[in-house]
Amino acid sequence: MAVAETQLYAKVANKHRSKSPSVLLESLLNKGFSAHIAQKALAATGQKTIEDAAKWLHSHCNDPSLDDPIPQEYALYLCPTGHLYNHLQEFWKESKRQCGKNRAHEIFPHITLCDFFTCEDQKVELLYDALKRVGDSFSPCFPSSISLSLHASTSYLGFFIADSHANILKEFAVAFSSEASALADCHVKPCLKQFHLTLAHKFYPHHQKTLEQLAKCINPGETCQWVAALYSRDMRFVHYQTLRALFQYKPQNIDELMINAGDLIYVDPTQQSDVSEGWVIGTSHRTGCRGFLPENYTERANESDTWVKHREYVFATASRFFTQTENEPNVKLHREIHNPSMSRSVTKVFSLQVFGKSWLQQCLTSDGKYYRADLNFPSTLPKRKDSVKQFEYDPPLSCCGIFQSRLIGEALLDQEVTVSYVYSSPALRCVQTAQHLLQGLKLDQKVKIRVEPGLFDWTKWEASRVIPDFMTVTELVEASYKIDTSYRGNFPLSSLVPSESYEEYISRSSAVIQQIITACPSKGVILIVGHGSSLASFTRPLLGLPARDSSDFAQVVRKIPSLGMCYCEEIKEENKWQMVNPPVKTLTHGANAAFNWRNGIVED
């Protein structure tokens, strides 16, 4: 692109930016929001669009800190783009895969120009002006490429900036500090030490050689356009861990936190000592609300995932302009055993609970009768002597769950799998999963389900803090489930302890799997339908492996998909069990959101 064309592009890019912050503020004020709340919403969303700010305000309507005059913290980074950025991202990915996560993975590739500083919400627009002024001033002397040299030690790996270029960056940082102080009344501390782009930090010393080899694959001379970018973060949660919600959780008690899949949660590690095992207490980034949530519903996220990008100044060799950007922010079960040394096999499947804990509330009429509020809900519920409300804590399978369970059974039939024994947790969803698996296998008239209370989930994870009132064997039979009424469980329901410790759960799991194996003859396939936790808590003792640490256990369980499966075979000659690949692959599917024909079709 010719110089004249790029300059024209710069002008057009500036002309077609989103509405200015002052226009956005006026729009929010016209909607009835107070000035300080409107400015807070704009600062928290990068002052991009009225829709972003209004959505933030709606989400934070119950945020107890909404009126607090707490400003955002801002930092100025020089970030690479183009081919160099792509190579850095590949290094980020491979270094994490081969050596595990280190501190560098918490933030994207960058060179720090100014440390984090505060700026009052009403003065953020002046901060943008400071960046543009300084960017325009330094454009003529900004290097077309920045010289990078690799440096390594036992705890650090990264590129150092050559002195000649580092001096220009330091001058740029000092000038921005001065301009931000004058315009926005901010106290900005420019970075004046060795400028660097970190690749890895605080890693295990024995990983140094591997990381260096990966780093040498990066060509620091690759084409790169450098961007000076302003980011902000919530200063209250600087030293907190960041978690990402994997599933929706609807609170059962007033002190619990409502979360949606994808939500980011701030967690203070120093406040978790008195929290019940399997739970954490945190603050939602999306809503600002605080409460308890199940730890196995989350995974670790990166520190920078909650940051907001505000404005950036792009340094280019032909055109240099200021731009406003968007925020980037387990069943072929086994066939008949042909190897004489292998006599038995055990397959564990866990059922899926598609409905949230408060699903029943939307399906009850004013007189307490059930109706189908969504086509994924069952058309009817089985009859039980106690209240229909007990289904809230012992929910049924969804229609999708029924279809998936039967589909897995049919796939097992295609692989000529013959199940000899079926055990199920007393949870209704598990009994239903077992029933539909048997129907898919065409064994529902031949094999009956043994309901074993000892197969129930870790009771610490029950949001109601009590053991659910399960349907009785008689009620299940009356509802046409193929139950073995002669079977007497190894663990009666009365033996299940509410909020049991992790050690108690592991002990129960180990005992029940051994009793099931002992009770079954030496040949045949045993199908066990339990919960997500069952795959780890029952399989490891069978394989002779020690129990995982409780925190690791929770992280493993949260990754297990619906109808996930483990398959173990007994090696009779060696008197041990081994894990093998299940005969059927995992069933995968995407989410399907609720649809309202009015939205976007009729209404604007």
Stockholm file with secondary structure:
# STOCKHOLM 1.0

chainA/1-604         MAVAETQLYAKVANKHRSKSPSVLLESLLNKGFSAHIAQKALAATGQKTIEDAAKWLHSHCNDPSLDDPIPQEYALYLCPTGHLYNHLQEFWKESKRQCGKNRAHEIFPHITLCDFFTCEDQKVELLYDALKRVGDSFSPCFPSSISLSLHASTSYLGFFIADSHANILKEFAVAFSSEASALADCHVKPCLKQFHLTLAHKFYPHHQKTLEQLAKCINPGETCQWVAALYSRDMRFVHYQTLRALFQYKPQNIDELMINAGDLIYVDPTQQSDVSEGWVIGTSHRTGCRGFLPENYTERANESDTWVKHREYVFATASRFFTQTENEPNVKLHREIHNPSMSRSVTKVFSLQVFGKSWLQQCLTSDGKYYRADLNFPSTLPKRKDSVKQFEYDPPLSCCGIFQSRLIGEALLDQEVTVSYVYSSPALRCVQTAQHLLQGLKLDQKVKIRVEPGLFDWTKWEASRVIPDFMTVTELVEASYKIDTSYRGNFPLSSLVPSESYEEYISRSSAVIQQIITACPSKGVILIVGHGSSLASFTRPLLGLPARDSSDFAQVVRKIPSLGMCYCEEIKEENKWQMVNPPVKTLTHGANAAFNWRNGIVED
#=GR chainA/1-604 SS CCHHHHHHHHHHHHHTCCCCHHHHHHHHHHTTCCHHHHHHHHHHTTSCCHHHHHHHHHHTTTCTTTTSCCCEEEEEEEEECHHHHHHHHHHHHHHHHHHCCCGGGGSCSCEEEEEEEEECGGGHHHHHHHHHHHHHHHGGGSCSSCCEEEEECSSEEEEEECHHHHHHHHHHHHHHHHHHHHHHCCCCCBCCSCCEEEEEESCCGGGHHHHHHHHTTSCTTSCCCEEEEEEEEEGGGTTSEEEEESSCBCCSSTTBCCBCTTCEEEECGGGCTTSCTTEEEEEETTTCCEEEEEGGGEEECCGGGGCEEEEEEEECSSCCEEEECCCCCCCCCCCSCCSTTEEEEEEEEECCCCSCTTGGGGGBCTTSCBCCSSTTSCSSCCCCSSCGGGGGTSCCCCHHHHHHHHHHHHHHHHTTCCEEEEEECSSHHHHHHHHHHHHHHTCTTTCCEEECGGGSCCGGGCTTSSCCCCCCHHHHHHTTCCBCTTCCCSSCGGGCCTTCCHHHHHHHHHHHHHHHHHHSCSSEEEEEEECTTHHHHTHHHHHTCCCCCHHHHHHHHHTCCTTCEEEEEEEGGGTEEEEECCSSCCCCCCCCCCCCTTBTTTBC
#=GC SS_cons         CCHHHHHHHHHHHHHTCCCCHHHHHHHHHHTTCCHHHHHHHHHHTTSCCHHHHHHHHHHTTTCTTTTSCCCEEEEEEEEECHHHHHHHHHHHHHHHHHHCCCGGGGSCSCEEEEEEEEECGGGHHHHHHHHHHHHHHHGGGSCSSCCEEEEECSSEEEEEECHHHHHHHHHHHHHHHHHHHHHHCCCCCBCCSCCEEEEEESCCGGGHHHHHHHHTTSCTTSCCCEEEEEEEEEGGGTTSEEEEESSCBCCSSTTBCCBCTTCEEEECGGGCTTSCTTEEEEEETTTCCEEEEEGGGEEECCGGGGCEEEEEEEECSSCCEEEECCCCCCCCCCCSCCSTTEEEEEEEEECCCCSCTTGGGGGBCTTSCBCCSSTTSCSSCCCCSSCGGGGGTSCCCCHHHHHHHHHHHHHHHHTTCCEEEEEECSSHHHHHHHHHHHHHHTCTTTCCEEECGGGSCCGGGCTTSSCCCCCCHHHHHHTTCCBCTTCCCSSCGGGCCTTCCHHHHHHHHHHHHHHHHHHSCSSEEEEEEECTTHHHHTHHHHHTCCCCCHHHHHHHHHTCCTTCEEEEEEEGGGTEEEEECCSSCCCCCCCCCCCCTTBTTTBC
//
